[in-house]
Amino acid sequence: MTGPELVDCAKANAVAGASIAAERCGYGQDVAAFQSALKSAGAEMAVDIESLADLVTPPPQVTVQGGKSIAPETCSDL
């Protein structure tokens, strides 16, 4: 696997770690070749990939703010 397909595969498996991502992306136990190919693929796409961690998307941050409840006083006011 090379190019954008490799970047997509690496991104999908990044949280599992480099050795698992290398295996799942077709590089077996050759993590060094996987990382080299990943950097090359990133360069082809004009994306700077220093490590697998660069591909991990942080979870969205949800903020809860106070609000005002708007409802009728009684059920019969519906």
C-alpha positions in Angstrom: 0.0 0.0 0.0 1.3 3.5 -0.9 0.1 7.0 -1.4 -3.2 8.3 -0.1 -4.3 4.7 0.6 -1.4 4.2 3.0 -2.2 7.5 4.8 -5.8 6.5 5.1 -4.9 3.0 6.4 -2.4 4.5 8.9 -4.9 7.1 10.1 -7.5 4.3 10.7 -5.0 2.3 12.7 -2.9 5.0 14.4 -4.4 4.6 17.9 -3.4 0.9 17.8 0.3 1.8 17.5 3.0 1.7 14.9 3.5 -2.1 14.9 -0.2 -2.9 14.5 -0.7 -0.1 11.9 2.3 -1.4 9.9 0.9 -5.0 9.9 -2.6 -3.9 9.0 -1.3 -1.7 6.2 0.7 -4.5 4.6 4.2 -3.9 6.0 4.2 -6.9 8.4 6.8 -6.4 11.2 8.9 -3.9 9.1 7.9 -0.8 11.1 10.8 1.3 9.7 9.8 0.7 6.1 6.2 1.5 7.1 7.2 4.8 8.7 9.4 5.7 5.7 6.7 4.9 3.2 4.2 6.9 5.3 6.5 10.0 5.3 6.9 9.7 1.6 3.2 9.3 1.0 2.6 12.4 3.2 5.2 14.4 1.2 3.4 13.4 -2.1 0.2 14.8 -0.6 2.0 17.9 0.7 1.3 16.8 4.3 4.1 16.8 6.8 3.8 13.5 8.7 6.6 13.2 11.4 5.0 10.3 13.3 1.9 8.2 13.4 0.7 10.4 16.2 0.2 13.2 13.7 -2.6 11.2 12.2 -4.6 10.8 15.4 -7.6 13.0 15.4 -8.4 14.2 18.9 -12.0 13.6 20.1 -14.3 16.6 19.8 -14.6 18.7 23.0 -18.2 19.1 24.2 -18.9 22.0 26.5 -22.1 22.1 28.5 -23.5 25.5 29.2 -26.3 26.4 31.4 -29.6 27.1 29.7 -33.1 28.1 30.4 -36.0 25.7 30.4 -39.0 26.9 28.4 -42.2 24.9 29.2 -45.8 25.6 30.0 -46.7 25.9 33.7 -49.1 23.0 33.5 -50.0 20.1 31.1 -53.3 21.8 30.3 -51.5 24.9 29.0 -50.1 22.8 26.2 
